[in-house]
Amino acid sequence: MLIEGKMKVLVTDYAWKSLDIEKDILQRVGASIVAAPTGEEDELAELATDVDAILTCWKSVTKKVIQSAPRCLTIGRYGIGLDNIDVAFATSVGIVVTNVPTYCVEEVSDHAMALLLAQARKAAFYDRSIKGGRYNLRSGTPLFRIAGKTLGIAGFGKIGQAVYRKARGFGLNVCVYDPYVNDGVLSAYQVQQVSFQDLLKASDYITIHMPLTPETQHFFNYEAFLQMKRTAFLINTSRGDIIEPEGLLRALNEGLLAGAGLDVLSKEPPDPADSLILHPKTVITPHAAFNSEESLAELQRSAAEQAASVMAGKLPPHVVNPGVLEQSNLRAIFKDTGSGTPSR
């Protein structure tokens, strides 16, 4: 799909009904949209040859794709995480990379709490049982009171902090594992900063809000699950590969955990026969935590506005590789960086 204009913006993929919001914003700077039919790497590399910007949701913007885009000034992520963009290579060739760090905070934190409640109160289990013809209160017991239990939050950024606010309303005590969180941030909350091992041992529920990096891949693995309470539930609305799927399946089968609520998986969409999907102790949703009409509109608008800003010579608000702005090979030419001098 091509929407006419002088400059071009490649949209690799999107999860909403239309690109009308992006179209309205980008056409103000004379840019048209090229929407990729499949978002596969070879296709993106072919489409990227004459584009000035790339916007991506879930599809990967790899080194190959970036090498095929000699005119590209900026790559924008529809979202927060950057694991599907080769940021290091983009930086090396002078491309500004942006994300949308403030959207869907309420939605994802709501979803994390929904998964926690669904597991703690066996809501999904009872629903499946009744629809399968089994109306039996005792089949879901024992159940335990939520108030007074401990929620461990792994990653205390904006979403983790929003979960804290909602969890306290349910009477949960909260501990936090985040080696990068500022002490000043923690001082504003009634939380205890703990080691990862203490988080595993102390928590009745653990909710994951960490970015996916080489260090956090399979951070939650079988060895970690051995340290958790057998009555504990694991919740993940962050990235699927932070959990080792084989280790989680083994832990569930061995009764090391009471259950897991997962909005993200290592493979999306999953194999319908995947044992984690079919497991009676899991509640699975289709990477839906970010989704609301309000968050999608906010996401589309922010991503498109940042791409438009770069193409118009204006510095966008959420540059994730600020070092690129000082490089001699910076492709964008910014009319004003705030210092009163042009930046290239």
ABEGO torsion letter per residue (X at the ends): XBBBEABBBBBABBABABAAAAAAAAAAAGBBBBBBAAGBAAAAAAAAAABABBBBBABBBBAAAAAABAABABBBBBEABAAABBAAAAAAAGBBBBBBAABGAAAAAAAAAAAAAAAAAGAAAAAAAAAAGBBBAAAAOBBBBABGBBBBBBEBBAAAAAAAAAAAAAGBBBBBBBAABBAAAAAABBBBBBBAAAAAAABABBBBABBBBAAABGABBAAAAAABBAABBBBBABBAAABBAAAAAAAAAAGABAEBBBABBABOBBBAABAAAABAABBBBBGAAABBAAAAAAAAAAAAAAAAAAAAGBBBABBABAAAAABAABABBBABAGAGBBBX
